[in-house]
Amino acid sequence: MAYDEGLADRLRAALSGMPEVEERRMFGGLAFLVDGSMVAAAGSEGRLLARCLPSRTEELLRRPGATRATMGTRTMSAGWITVDAAQVADVEALAPWVREGLAVVGR
């Protein structure tokens, strides 16, 4: 499965200036890691796989376009959210999700 290059570029922009950013193919997309831990991933069709603190999951699921992440037929545990492409269409819209992921890694 291919990841969305535009979303990957927006993730790069959102994380620019952050030390220790690594890109790695995983979860069927391109994951962005900070200090070795995943912050977010660019998926297919512009969807974002976002990390968040498990305690924030239910609140964040109330945002437009946010659903509990799935891998195949398995629903992922709290702390993993899929965000529709329309909700991360530019760097400004993507930024709050990146901040959630950075909070998971203590940044």
C-alpha distances in whole Angstrom, upper triangle without the diagonal:
4,7,10,12,15,15,14,18,19,18,20,23,23,24,26,29,28,28,26,23,20,16,14,11,10,9,6,7,10,13,17,20,23,26,23,22,19,20,17,13,11,8,7,10,12,12,14,14,18,20,24,27,27,30,29,26,28,30,26,25,28,26,25,21,21,20,20,16,15,13,13,16,18,19,19,22,24,23,19,19,16,17,17,16,20,21,20,20,22,23,26,24,22,25,26,23,23,26,25,23,26,28,26,27,30,30
4,7,9,12,12,11,14,16,16,17,20,21,21,23,26,25,26,24,21,18,15,13,10,11,11,7,6,9,12,15,18,22,25,22,22,18,19,16,12,9,7,6,9,10,11,13,14,17,20,24,27,27,31,29,26,29,30,26,25,28,26,24,21,21,21,21,17,17,15,16,19,20,21,21,24,25,23,20,19,16,17,16,15,18,20,18,18,20,21,24,22,20,23,24,21,21,25,24,22,24,27,26,26,29,29
4,6,9,8,8,11,13,12,14,16,17,18,20,23,22,23,22,18,16,12,12,9,10,10,7,5,6,10,12,16,19,22,20,19,16,16,12,9,6,5,4,7,7,9,10,11,14,17,21,24,25,28,26,24,26,27,23,23,25,23,22,18,18,18,19,16,16,15,16,20,20,20,19,22,23,21,18,16,14,14,13,12,15,16,14,14,16,17,20,19,16,19,21,18,17,21,21,19,21,24,23,23,26,25
4,6,5,6,9,10,11,13,14,15,17,18,22,22,23,22,19,17,14,14,12,13,13,11,8,9,12,13,17,20,23,22,21,17,17,13,10,6,6,5,6,5,8,9,12,14,18,21,25,26,29,26,24,26,26,23,22,24,22,20,17,18,19,20,17,18,18,19,22,23,22,21,24,24,22,19,17,14,13,12,10,13,14,12,11,13,14,17,16,14,17,19,17,16,20,21,19,21,24,23,24,27,25
4,5,5,6,9,10,10,12,14,15,16,20,20,22,21,17,16,13,14,13,15,15,13,10,9,12,13,17,19,23,22,21,18,17,14,11,8,9,9,10,8,11,12,14,16,19,23,26,28,30,28,26,29,29,25,25,27,24,22,20,20,22,23,20,21,21,22,25,26,25,24,27,27,24,21,20,17,16,15,12,15,16,13,12,13,14,17,17,14,17,20,18,17,20,21,20,21,24,24,24,27,25
4,5,5,6,9,10,11,12,14,15,19,19,22,22,18,17,15,16,16,17,18,16,13,12,14,14,18,20,24,23,22,19,17,14,12,9,10,10,10,7,11,11,14,16,19,22,26,28,30,27,26,28,27,23,24,25,22,20,18,19,21,23,21,22,22,24,27,27,26,25,27,27,24,21,19,17,15,14,10,12,13,10,9,9,10,14,14,12,15,17,16,15,19,20,19,21,24,24,24,26,24
4,5,5,6,9,10,10,12,14,18,18,20,20,16,16,13,14,14,15,15,14,11,10,11,11,15,17,21,20,19,16,14,11,9,6,8,9,9,6,8,8,11,12,16,18,22,24,26,23,22,24,24,20,20,22,19,18,15,16,18,19,17,19,20,22,24,24,23,22,24,23,20,18,16,13,12,11,8,11,11,8,8,8,9,12,11,9,12,14,13,12,16,17,15,17,20,20,21,23,21
4,5,5,6,9,10,11,12,16,15,17,17,13,12,9,11,11,13,14,13,9,7,9,9,12,15,18,18,17,14,13,10,8,5,9,10,11,9,10,9,11,13,15,18,22,24,27,24,23,26,25,22,22,24,21,21,18,18,20,21,18,20,20,22,25,25,24,22,24,24,21,18,17,15,14,14,12,15,15,11,11,11,11,14,14,11,13,16,14,12,16,17,15,16,20,20,19,22,20
4,5,5,6,9,10,10,14,15,17,17,13,13,11,14,15,17,18,17,13,11,12,11,14,16,20,20,19,16,15,13,11,9,12,14,14,11,13,12,15,16,18,21,24,27,29,26,25,28,27,23,24,26,23,22,20,21,23,24,22,23,24,26,29,28,27,26,27,27,23,21,20,18,16,16,14,15,16,12,11,10,9,13,14,11,13,16,15,13,17,18,17,17,21,22,21,23,21
4,5,5,6,9,10,13,14,17,17,14,15,13,16,16,18,18,18,14,12,13,11,15,16,19,20,19,16,13,11,11,9,12,14,14,11,12,11,14,14,16,18,22,24,26,23,23,25,24,20,22,23,20,19,18,18,21,22,20,23,23,26,28,28,26,24,26,25,21,19,18,16,14,14,12,13,13,9,9,7,6,9,10,8,9,13,12,10,14,16,15,15,19,20,20,21,19
4,5,5,6,8,12,11,14,14,11,11,10,13,14,15,16,16,13,10,10,8,11,12,16,16,15,12,10,8,8,8,11,14,15,11,12,10,11,11,13,16,19,22,24,21,21,23,23,19,20,22,19,19,18,17,19,20,18,21,21,24,27,26,24,22,23,22,19,17,16,15,13,15,13,15,13,10,11,10,8,11,11,8,9,12,10,8,11,13,11,12,16,16,16,18,16
4,6,5,6,9,10,12,12,9,10,9,13,14,16,18,18,14,11,11,8,11,12,15,16,16,13,12,11,11,10,14,16,17,14,15,13,15,14,16,18,21,24,26,24,24,27,26,22,24,26,23,23,22,21,23,24,22,24,24,27,30,29,27,25,26,25,22,20,19,18,17,18,16,18,17,13,14,12,10,13,14,11,11,14,13,11,13,16,14,14,17,18,17,19,16
4,5,5,9,10,13,14,11,13,13,16,18,20,21,21,17,14,14,12,14,14,17,19,18,16,14,13,14,13,16,19,19,15,17,15,17,16,18,19,22,26,27,24,25,27,26,23,24,26,23,23,22,22,24,25,24,26,27,29,32,31,29,27,28,27,23,22,21,20,18,19,17,18,17,13,13,10,7,10,12,10,10,13,13,11,13,16,15,14,18,19,18,20,17
4,6,9,9,12,14,11,13,13,17,18,20,20,21,17,15,14,11,13,12,16,17,16,14,11,11,12,13,16,19,19,15,16,13,15,13,15,16,19,22,24,21,21,24,23,19,21,23,20,20,20,19,22,23,22,24,25,28,31,29,27,25,25,24,20,19,18,18,16,17,16,17,15,11,12,10,6,8,10,8,6,10,10,7,9,12,12,11,14,16,16,17,13
4,6,6,9,10,7,10,11,14,17,18,19,21,17,14,12,9,10,9,12,14,14,12,10,10,12,13,17,20,21,17,17,15,15,14,14,16,18,22,23,21,22,25,24,21,23,25,22,23,22,21,23,24,22,25,25,28,31,29,27,25,25,23,20,19,19,19,18,20,18,20,18,14,16,13,10,12,14,11,9,12,11,8,10,12,11,10,13,15,13,14,11
4,5,8,10,8,11,12,16,19,21,22,23,19,16,15,11,12,11,14,16,16,15,13,14,15,16,19,22,23,20,20,18,19,17,18,20,22,25,27,25,26,29,27,24,27,28,25,26,25,24,27,27,26,28,28,31,34,33,31,28,29,27,23,23,22,22,21,23,21,22,20,17,18,15,11,14,16,13,12,15,15,12,13,16,15,13,16,18,16,17,14
4,6,9,9,12,14,18,21,23,25,26,22,19,17,14,14,12,14,16,17,17,15,16,18,19,23,26,27,23,24,21,21,20,20,21,23,26,28,26,27,30,29,26,29,30,27,28,28,27,29,30,28,31,31,34,37,35,33,30,30,29,25,25,25,25,24,26,24,25,23,20,21,18,14,16,19,16,14,17,17,13,14,17,16,13,16,18,16,16,13
4,7,7,10,13,16,19,21,23,24,21,17,15,11,11,8,10,13,13,14,12,14,16,18,21,25,26,23,22,19,19,17,17,18,20,23,25,23,24,28,26,24,26,28,26,27,27,25,27,27,26,28,28,32,34,32,31,27,27,26,22,22,22,23,23,25,24,25,23,20,21,19,15,17,18,16,13,15,15,12,12,15,13,10,13,15,12,13,9
4,6,9,12,16,19,21,23,25,22,18,16,12,10,8,8,11,13,14,13,16,17,19,23,26,28,25,25,21,21,19,18,20,21,24,26,25,26,30,29,26,29,31,29,30,30,28,29,29,27,29,29,33,35,33,32,28,28,27,23,23,24,25,25,27,26,28,26,23,24,22,19,20,22,19,17,19,18,15,15,17,15,12,15,16,13,13,10
4,6,10,13,16,18,20,22,19,16,13,10,8,5,5,8,10,11,12,14,16,18,21,25,27,24,24,21,20,18,17,19,20,23,26,25,26,29,29,26,29,31,29,31,29,27,29,28,26,28,27,30,33,31,30,26,26,25,22,22,23,24,24,27,26,28,26,23,25,23,20,22,23,20,18,20,19,15,16,17,14,12,15,15,12,13,11
4,7,10,14,15,17,19,16,12,10,7,6,5,7,8,9,10,10,11,12,14,18,21,23,21,20,17,17,16,15,17,19,22,25,23,24,27,27,24,26,29,27,28,26,25,26,25,23,25,24,27,30,28,27,24,24,24,20,19,21,21,21,24,23,25,23,20,21,20,17,19,20,17,16,18,16,13,14,16,13,11,15,14,12,14,12
4,7,10,12,15,16,14,10,8,6,5,6,8,7,9,9,10,11,11,13,16,19,22,20,19,17,16,16,15,18,20,23,26,25,25,28,28,25,27,30,28,28,26,25,26,25,22,23,22,25,28,27,26,23,24,24,20,19,20,20,21,23,22,25,24,20,22,21,19,21,22,18,18,20,18,14,16,17,14,13,17,16,13,16,15
4,7,9,12,13,10,7,6,5,6,9,11,10,11,9,10,10,9,10,13,16,19,17,17,14,14,15,15,18,21,23,26,25,24,28,28,25,26,29,26,27,25,23,24,23,20,21,20,23,26,25,24,22,23,23,20,18,19,19,19,21,20,23,22,19,20,20,18,21,21,17,18,20,17,14,17,18,15,15,18,17,15,18,17
4,6,10,10,8,6,5,7,8,11,13,10,11,9,11,11,9,11,12,15,18,17,17,15,14,15,15,19,21,23,26,25,24,28,28,25,26,29,27,27,25,23,23,22,19,19,17,20,23,22,22,20,21,22,19,17,19,18,19,21,20,24,23,20,22,22,20,23,23,19,20,22,19,16,19,19,16,17,20,18,16,20,19
4,7,7,6,5,6,9,11,14,16,13,13,11,13,12,9,10,10,12,16,15,15,14,13,15,16,20,22,23,27,26,24,27,28,25,25,29,27,27,24,22,22,21,17,17,15,17,21,20,21,19,21,22,20,17,18,17,19,20,19,23,23,20,21,22,21,24,23,20,21,23,20,18,21,21,17,19,22,20,19,22,22
4,5,6,6,6,10,11,15,16,13,12,10,12,11,8,10,10,12,16,16,14,13,11,13,14,18,20,21,24,24,22,25,26,23,23,26,25,25,22,20,20,18,14,14,12,14,17,16,17,15,17,19,17,14,15,15,17,19,19,22,22,20,22,23,22,25,23,20,21,22,19,18,21,19,16,18,21,18,18,22,22
4,5,8,8,11,13,16,18,15,14,11,13,11,8,9,8,11,14,14,12,11,9,12,13,16,19,19,22,22,19,22,24,21,20,24,23,23,20,18,16,15,11,10,8,10,14,13,13,12,15,16,15,12,13,12,15,16,17,21,20,19,21,22,22,24,22,19,21,21,18,17,20,19,16,18,21,18,18,22,23
4,7,9,13,15,19,21,18,17,14,15,12,9,9,7,8,12,13,11,11,10,14,15,19,22,22,26,24,22,24,26,23,22,25,24,23,20,19,17,16,13,12,9,11,14,15,15,15,18,19,18,15,15,13,15,16,16,20,20,18,20,22,22,25,23,20,22,23,19,19,22,21,18,21,23,21,21,25,25
4,6,10,13,16,19,17,15,12,13,10,6,6,5,7,10,10,10,9,9,12,14,18,21,22,25,24,21,24,25,22,21,24,23,22,19,18,17,17,13,13,12,14,17,17,17,16,19,20,18,14,14,12,14,14,14,18,18,16,17,18,19,21,20,17,19,20,17,16,20,19,16,19,21,20,20,23,23
4,7,10,13,16,14,13,10,11,9,5,5,7,9,13,11,11,10,10,12,14,17,21,22,25,24,22,25,26,22,22,25,23,23,20,19,19,19,15,16,15,17,20,20,20,18,20,21,18,15,15,14,15,16,15,18,18,15,17,17,17,20,19,15,17,19,16,14,18,18,15,17,20,18,18,21,20
4,6,10,13,11,10,7,8,6,4,6,9,12,15,13,12,10,9,10,11,14,17,19,22,21,19,23,23,20,21,24,22,22,20,18,18,18,14,16,15,17,21,19,19,16,18,18,15,13,14,13,14,16,16,19,18,16,18,18,17,19,18,15,16,17,14,12,15,15,12,13,16,15,14,17,17
4,7,10,9,8,6,6,6,6,8,11,15,17,15,14,11,10,10,11,14,16,19,22,20,20,23,23,20,21,24,22,23,21,19,20,19,17,18,18,21,24,22,21,18,19,19,16,14,15,15,15,18,17,20,18,15,17,17,15,18,17,13,14,15,13,10,13,13,10,11,14,13,12,15,14
4,6,5,5,4,6,7,9,12,15,18,21,18,17,14,12,12,11,13,15,18,21,20,20,23,24,21,22,25,24,25,23,21,22,20,18,20,19,22,25,23,22,19,19,19,15,14,16,17,18,21,20,23,21,18,21,20,18,20,20,16,15,16,14,11,13,13,9,9,12,11,9,12,12
4,5,5,6,7,10,12,15,18,21,24,21,20,16,15,13,12,14,15,18,21,20,20,24,24,21,23,26,24,26,25,23,23,22,20,23,22,26,28,26,24,21,21,20,16,16,18,19,20,23,23,25,23,20,22,21,18,20,20,17,15,16,14,11,12,13,9,8,11,10,7,10,9
4,6,8,10,13,15,18,21,25,27,25,23,20,18,16,14,16,16,19,22,21,22,26,26,24,26,29,27,29,28,26,26,25,23,25,24,28,30,27,26,23,22,21,18,18,21,22,23,26,26,29,26,23,26,25,22,23,24,20,19,19,18,14,15,15,12,10,12,11,8,10,9
4,7,9,12,14,17,19,23,26,23,22,19,17,16,14,16,17,19,22,22,22,26,26,24,26,29,27,29,27,25,25,23,21,22,21,25,27,25,24,20,20,20,17,17,19,21,22,25,25,28,26,23,26,25,23,25,24,21,20,21,18,15,16,16,13,12,14,12,9,12,12
4,6,9,11,15,17,21,24,21,20,16,14,12,10,12,13,15,18,18,18,22,22,20,22,25,24,26,24,21,22,20,18,19,19,22,24,22,21,17,16,16,13,13,16,18,19,22,23,26,23,21,24,23,21,23,22,19,18,18,15,13,14,13,9,9,11,9,6,10,11
4,6,8,11,14,17,20,18,16,12,10,9,7,10,12,14,17,17,16,20,21,18,19,22,21,23,21,18,18,17,14,16,16,19,22,19,18,15,15,15,11,11,13,14,16,19,19,22,20,18,21,20,18,20,19,16,15,16,13,11,12,11,8,9,11,9,8,12,12
4,7,11,13,17,19,16,14,11,9,7,6,8,11,13,16,15,14,18,18,15,17,20,18,20,18,16,17,16,14,17,17,21,23,21,19,15,15,14,11,10,11,13,14,17,17,19,17,15,18,17,15,17,16,12,12,12,9,7,9,8,4,6,9,7,7,10,10
4,7,10,13,15,13,11,7,6,5,6,9,12,14,17,15,14,18,18,15,16,19,17,18,16,14,15,14,12,14,15,18,20,19,17,14,15,14,11,9,9,10,11,13,14,16,14,12,15,15,14,15,14,10,11,12,8,7,10,9,6,9,12,10,11,14,14
4,6,10,12,10,9,6,5,7,9,12,16,17,20,18,17,20,20,17,17,20,18,18,16,14,15,14,12,13,13,16,19,18,17,15,16,16,13,11,11,10,10,12,12,16,14,12,14,15,14,17,15,12,13,14,11,10,13,13,10,13,15,14,14,18,17
4,7,9,7,6,5,7,9,12,15,19,20,23,21,19,22,22,18,18,21,19,18,15,15,15,16,13,14,14,17,20,19,18,17,19,19,16,13,12,10,10,11,10,13,13,10,12,13,13,16,14,11,14,15,12,12,15,15,13,15,18,17,18,21,20
4,7,6,5,6,7,10,13,17,20,21,24,22,19,22,22,19,18,21,19,18,14,14,14,14,11,12,12,14,17,17,16,15,18,19,17,13,12,9,10,10,9,13,14,12,13,15,16,18,16,14,17,18,14,15,18,17,15,18,21,20,20,24,23
4,5,6,8,10,13,17,20,23,24,27,25,22,24,25,21,20,22,20,19,15,15,15,16,13,13,13,14,17,18,18,18,21,21,20,16,14,11,11,10,9,13,14,13,13,16,17,20,18,16,19,20,17,18,21,21,19,22,24,23,24,27,27
4,6,9,12,15,18,21,25,25,28,25,23,24,25,21,20,21,19,17,13,15,15,17,15,15,16,16,19,20,19,20,23,23,22,18,15,12,11,9,7,10,12,11,11,14,17,19,16,15,19,20,17,18,22,22,20,23,26,25,26,29,28
4,7,10,12,16,19,22,23,26,23,21,22,22,19,18,20,17,15,12,13,14,16,14,16,16,18,20,21,20,19,22,22,20,16,14,10,9,7,5,8,10,8,8,11,13,15,13,11,15,16,14,15,19,18,17,20,23,22,23,26,25
4,7,9,13,16,19,20,22,20,17,19,19,16,15,17,14,13,10,10,11,12,11,12,13,15,17,18,16,16,18,18,16,13,10,7,6,5,5,8,9,8,10,12,14,16,13,11,14,15,12,14,17,16,15,18,20,20,21,24,23
4,6,10,12,16,17,19,17,15,17,17,14,13,16,14,13,10,9,11,12,10,12,13,16,18,17,16,14,16,16,13,10,8,6,5,7,7,10,9,7,10,12,12,14,12,9,12,12,9,10,13,13,11,15,17,16,18,20,19
4,7,10,14,14,17,15,13,16,16,13,13,16,14,15,12,10,10,10,7,10,11,14,16,15,13,11,13,13,10,7,6,5,7,9,10,14,12,11,14,15,15,17,14,11,13,13,9,10,13,12,10,13,15,14,15,18,18
4,7,10,12,14,12,10,13,14,10,11,14,13,14,12,9,10,10,9,12,13,17,18,16,14,12,12,11,8,6,5,6,7,11,12,14,12,11,14,15,14,15,13,10,11,10,7,8,10,8,7,10,12,10,13,15,15
4,7,9,11,10,9,13,13,11,12,15,14,16,15,12,12,11,10,13,14,18,19,17,14,11,11,9,6,5,6,9,11,14,16,18,15,14,18,18,17,17,16,13,13,11,8,8,9,7,5,8,9,7,9,12,13
4,6,8,7,7,10,11,8,11,14,13,16,15,12,13,11,12,15,17,20,21,18,15,12,11,8,5,6,8,11,12,16,18,19,16,16,19,20,18,18,16,14,13,11,8,9,9,5,5,8,7,6,9,11,12
4,5,5,7,10,11,10,12,15,15,18,18,15,15,13,14,17,19,22,23,20,17,13,11,8,5,9,11,14,15,19,21,23,20,19,23,23,21,21,19,17,16,13,11,12,11,7,8,10,7,6,9,10,12
4,5,5,8,10,10,11,14,15,18,18,14,14,11,13,15,17,21,20,17,14,11,8,5,4,8,10,14,16,20,22,24,21,21,25,25,24,23,21,19,19,16,14,15,14,11,11,13,11,9,12,14,16
4,6,7,8,10,11,14,15,19,19,16,15,14,15,18,21,24,23,20,17,14,11,8,8,11,13,16,18,21,24,25,22,22,26,26,25,24,22,20,20,16,15,16,15,11,13,15,12,11,14,15,17
4,6,6,6,9,11,12,15,16,13,13,12,14,17,20,23,23,20,17,15,12,8,7,10,11,14,15,18,21,21,18,19,22,23,22,20,18,17,16,13,12,14,12,9,11,13,11,10,14,15,16
4,6,5,6,9,10,13,14,10,10,8,11,14,17,20,20,17,13,11,9,6,6,8,8,11,12,16,19,20,17,18,21,22,22,21,18,17,17,14,12,14,14,10,12,14,13,12,16,17,18
4,6,5,7,10,13,13,10,10,9,12,15,19,21,20,18,14,13,11,8,9,11,10,13,14,17,20,20,17,19,23,24,24,22,19,19,19,16,14,17,17,13,15,18,16,15,19,20,21
4,5,6,8,11,13,10,11,12,15,18,21,24,23,21,17,16,15,11,11,12,11,14,14,17,19,19,16,18,21,22,22,20,17,17,17,13,13,16,15,12,15,17,15,15,19,20,20
4,5,6,9,10,7,9,10,12,16,19,22,22,20,16,15,14,11,10,10,8,11,10,13,16,16,13,14,18,19,18,17,14,13,14,10,9,13,12,9,12,15,14,14,17,18,19
4,5,8,8,5,6,7,10,14,17,20,19,17,14,13,13,10,10,10,7,9,9,12,15,15,13,15,18,20,20,19,16,15,16,13,12,15,15,13,14,18,17,16,20,21,22
4,6,8,7,8,11,14,17,21,23,22,21,17,17,16,14,14,14,11,12,11,13,16,15,13,15,18,20,21,19,15,16,17,14,13,17,17,14,17,20,19,19,23,24,24
4,6,6,9,12,14,17,21,23,23,22,18,18,18,15,14,14,11,11,9,11,13,12,9,12,15,16,17,15,12,13,14,11,11,14,15,13,15,18,18,19,22,23,22
4,6,9,12,14,17,21,22,23,22,19,19,20,18,17,15,12,11,8,8,11,9,7,11,13,15,17,15,11,13,15,13,12,16,17,16,18,21,21,21,24,25,25
4,7,10,12,14,17,19,19,19,17,17,18,17,16,14,10,8,5,5,8,8,6,9,12,14,16,16,12,12,15,14,12,15,17,16,17,20,21,21,24,25,25
4,7,9,12,15,17,18,17,14,14,14,13,12,10,6,6,5,7,10,11,8,11,14,16,17,16,13,12,15,13,10,14,15,13,14,18,18,18,21,23,23
4,6,9,12,14,14,13,10,11,12,11,11,9,6,5,7,8,12,13,12,14,17,19,20,20,16,15,18,16,13,16,18,15,16,19,19,18,21,24,24
4,7,10,13,12,10,7,7,8,8,9,7,5,6,9,11,15,17,15,16,19,22,22,22,19,17,19,17,14,17,18,15,15,19,18,17,20,22,23
4,7,10,10,9,6,6,8,9,9,6,5,5,9,11,14,16,15,16,19,21,21,22,19,17,19,17,14,16,18,15,14,18,18,16,19,22,23
4,6,7,5,4,5,9,11,12,9,8,8,12,13,16,19,18,18,21,24,24,25,22,20,22,21,18,19,21,19,17,21,22,19,21,25,26
4,6,5,6,7,11,13,14,10,11,11,14,16,18,21,20,20,23,25,26,27,24,22,24,23,20,21,23,20,19,22,23,20,22,25,26
4,6,8,10,14,16,17,14,14,13,16,17,19,22,22,23,25,27,28,30,27,25,27,26,23,24,27,24,22,26,27,24,26,29,30
4,7,9,13,16,17,15,15,14,18,18,21,24,24,24,27,29,30,32,28,26,29,28,24,26,28,25,24,27,28,25,27,30,32
4,6,9,13,14,12,13,13,17,19,21,24,23,24,27,29,30,31,28,25,27,26,22,24,26,23,21,25,25,22,24,27,29
4,7,9,11,9,10,11,14,16,20,22,21,22,25,27,27,28,25,23,25,23,20,21,23,20,19,22,22,20,22,25,27
4,7,8,6,8,10,14,17,19,22,20,21,24,26,26,26,24,21,23,21,17,19,20,17,16,19,19,16,19,21,23
4,6,6,9,12,15,19,21,24,22,22,25,27,27,27,24,22,23,21,17,19,20,16,15,18,17,14,17,20,22
4,6,8,12,14,18,21,23,20,20,24,25,25,25,22,20,20,18,15,17,17,13,13,16,15,12,15,17,20
4,7,10,13,16,19,21,18,18,22,23,22,22,19,17,17,15,12,13,13,10,9,12,11,9,12,14,16
4,7,10,13,16,18,16,16,19,21,20,21,18,15,16,15,11,13,14,11,10,13,13,11,14,16,18
4,6,10,13,15,13,13,16,18,18,18,15,13,15,13,10,12,14,11,10,14,14,13,16,18,19
4,7,9,12,10,11,14,16,17,17,14,12,15,14,10,13,15,13,12,16,17,16,18,21,21
4,7,8,7,7,11,13,14,14,11,10,13,12,9,12,14,13,13,16,17,17,19,22,21
4,6,6,7,9,12,14,15,11,11,14,14,12,14,17,16,16,20,21,21,23,25,24
4,5,5,6,10,12,13,10,10,14,14,12,14,17,17,17,20,22,22,24,26,25
4,6,5,9,12,12,9,10,14,14,13,16,18,18,19,22,23,24,26,28,26
4,6,8,10,10,6,7,11,11,10,13,15,15,16,18,20,21,23,24,23
4,6,7,8,5,5,8,9,9,10,13,14,14,16,18,19,21,22,21
4,7,8,7,7,11,12,12,13,16,17,17,19,22,23,24,26,24
4,6,5,6,9,11,12,12,15,16,17,18,21,22,23,24,22
4,6,5,6,9,10,10,12,14,15,15,18,20,20,21,18
4,5,5,8,10,10,11,14,15,16,18,20,21,21,19
4,6,7,8,10,11,13,14,16,17,19,21,21,19
4,6,6,6,9,10,11,13,15,16,17,19,17
4,5,5,6,9,10,10,12,15,16,16,14
4,5,5,6,9,10,11,13,15,15,13
4,5,5,6,9,10,11,13,14,13
4,5,5,6,9,10,11,12,10
4,5,5,6,9,10,10,8
4,5,5,7,9,10,10
4,5,5,7,9,9
4,5,5,6,5
4,5,5,5
4,6,8
4,6
4
